[in-house]
Amino acid sequence: MSTYGLQWNRFRIVREEEDRATFANRTGLRPGDLAGKDVLDGGCGMGRYLRLAGDARLAVGLDLSEAVLAARDLTAGMGNVAIVRGDLLRLPFAEGSFDHIYSIGVLDHTPDPRAAFLGLARLLKPGGRIAIWIYERESPVVERLMDAHRAVSTRLPLGLLLAMCRLAAPIGLLKRRLMASRWRLVERSGVALHALTIGVSMHPDAEVRVCDTLDWYAPKYLSRHTVEEVRGWFAEAGLVDVADLGVGQRFHHEGQGNGVNLAGRRPGAQ
Ligand SMILES: C[S@@+](CC[C@H](N)C(=O)[O-])C[C@H]1O[C@@H](n2cnc3c(N)ncnc32)[C@H](O)[C@@H]1O
């Protein structure tokens, strides 16, 4: 099984309040916006955000991995949902099929995020809207550190890596506590520990910490991008009304990961 197949079938993590907050933040969608619309979740994983598209006319979840099995289970009983196993780089849909497309934490896990984005943008109906979230590029030093860690972790047997992620989970909690300290020296030691273990999640929930840590160290592809670069993709796709959803956004919890979070619209009336 692929890394994502294992991740999303082992960790069928639904956190109602957090999922709704993250979905609203990262798509800019409000309740009712999807009512009666045709919607695509590009890279739905286990379907935690797909299941929030309950009032869409049609909500399609596309994913490359065996995560589709978990998504199918999670959305069972939702008559408007269809799950498709497929590749964002070889999209199995006709151009102009969707009113809304969102893709949360996915394009950066493909070998060609720009091509994957341009493919998704072509699926928009005139007036249709797309929102994406991908990891943001860090400073050169941090980038080198991340690459070095992942050069090792992505070569480890998946079972071993999962065991290591479980062992590392308390480090995430420790970092969180140190960084929250009002004593500067203690807080700084938390920051230093975080720099050395940057992929170890600080999520408040222990099970999610393990899942998120695996999500960082296991995938073969994990690229980081700048806002300017991604704005260039939106321009290339001919999208208008491009908005940076990340501006002023509050994290649901510390250490959620810095992202590039843009939305744009295909010209034309809906
Ligand atoms: C970090 S997970 C995010 C899943 C979901 N959007 C979420 O936030 O819960 C990334 C997902 O992208 C999927 N993926 C990676 N490359 C893909 C591709 N080329 N086509 C479709 N899905 C892909 C993986 O299978 C995985 O489920």
PDBQT file of the ligand as one rigid body, heavy atoms in Angstrom, charges set to zero:
ROOT
HETATM    1  C1  LIG A 301      -1.798  15.567   2.526  1.00  0.00    +0.000 C 
HETATM    2  S1  LIG A 301      -3.026  14.563   1.785  1.00  0.00    +0.000 S 
HETATM    3  C2  LIG A 301      -4.380  15.704   1.800  1.00  0.00    +0.000 C 
HETATM    4  C3  LIG A 301      -5.715  15.037   1.678  1.00  0.00    +0.000 C 
HETATM    5  C4  LIG A 301      -6.927  15.946   1.905  1.00  0.00    +0.000 C 
HETATM    6  N1  LIG A 301      -6.983  17.038   0.972  1.00  0.00    +0.000 N 
HETATM    7  C5  LIG A 301      -6.912  16.452   3.320  1.00  0.00    +0.000 C 
HETATM    8  O1  LIG A 301      -6.456  17.591   3.545  1.00  0.00    +0.000 OA
HETATM    9  O2  LIG A 301      -7.332  15.712   4.199  1.00  0.00    +0.000 OA
HETATM   10  C6  LIG A 301      -2.542  14.551   0.081  1.00  0.00    +0.000 C 
HETATM   11  C7  LIG A 301      -3.424  13.684  -0.794  1.00  0.00    +0.000 C 
HETATM   12  O3  LIG A 301      -3.062  13.910  -2.166  1.00  0.00    +0.000 OA
HETATM   13  C8  LIG A 301      -3.196  12.703  -2.864  1.00  0.00    +0.000 C 
HETATM   14  N2  LIG A 301      -2.410  12.788  -4.102  1.00  0.00    +0.000 N 
HETATM   15  C9  LIG A 301      -1.065  12.896  -4.222  1.00  0.00    +0.000 A 
HETATM   16  N3  LIG A 301      -0.721  12.965  -5.523  1.00  0.00    +0.000 NA
HETATM   17  C10 LIG A 301      -1.878  12.917  -6.239  1.00  0.00    +0.000 A 
HETATM   18  C11 LIG A 301      -2.183  12.948  -7.630  1.00  0.00    +0.000 A 
HETATM   19  N4  LIG A 301      -1.215  13.048  -8.558  1.00  0.00    +0.000 N 
HETATM   20  N5  LIG A 301      -3.468  12.872  -8.010  1.00  0.00    +0.000 NA
HETATM   21  C12 LIG A 301      -4.463  12.785  -7.086  1.00  0.00    +0.000 A 
HETATM   22  N6  LIG A 301      -4.235  12.761  -5.752  1.00  0.00    +0.000 NA
HETATM   23  C13 LIG A 301      -2.963  12.822  -5.332  1.00  0.00    +0.000 A 
HETATM   24  C14 LIG A 301      -2.681  11.652  -1.885  1.00  0.00    +0.000 C 
HETATM   25  O4  LIG A 301      -3.121  10.368  -2.208  1.00  0.00    +0.000 OA
HETATM   26  C15 LIG A 301      -3.242  12.189  -0.563  1.00  0.00    +0.000 C 
HETATM   27  O5  LIG A 301      -4.478  11.601  -0.240  1.00  0.00    +0.000 OA
ENDROOT
TORSDOF 0
